[in-house]
Amino acid sequence: MNLPERERANALFHLSQINRVDPVPLDETLIEAMVILAKTAREARTRHSTWFRLGGMAGPDAVDDLVNALAEEPSETVREWVVHGLEKNIDEPGVRDALESTRLNDPSPLVRSTAERALNDEEQ
């Protein structure tokens, strides 16, 4: 069965919420499925919501993938939401460096300012 990518994203999100009352780390298989969807989805909306959810739900397990997405994602909107996902994991190794690099080098003023706010929010 082949679901449209938006429905796959919603299904993965709902699966991740099953243990919301008693939070447990996300299953490695679920994280992997979400990363694959975020990397391959045609719709920017699906990619940005999946990366953002990964940042909030998978925490440190998704940091490397989020950092890579920040460097490789062509969509400004998606990169902006990747920054938000990374912001939730700012104390993880490499996150501050990735955000600082984005603040200085991203071609988008929106993404640069979002990275700057993420870094400044942490300092306060």
C-alpha positions, 0 to 999 in steps of 0.5 A: 500500500502506497500512501501519499506522503502527507498521510505517511507523515501523519501516520508516523506522527501518530505512531510517535504519540502512542506513548505520549502519556508515559514518554519513552524514547522513540523506536529507532525504526520509527526515527529512521522512517521519519528521516527517510520521509523527511529526506525524500518527500516532494512537498516542502510542507511534509519535509519541514513538519517531519524535521521539526517533529524529529527535533522535538521528539527524537532529540539527540537521536536525530541531531546528526540528520537535522544538521545534515538537512540544514546543510543540504536542504534546498528549501528556505522554509524547510531549513527554517524549521530544521533550525527550530528542531535543532534549537530544541537540542541546542546542548547536543554536540555540534548543534551550536556550531551548525546554528552559528554556521547557518547564522553566518552563511545561509543564503536566506535572511530568514534562516539566518535570523532564525538561527540567530534567534535560536542562539540568542534565546539560549544565551538568555 
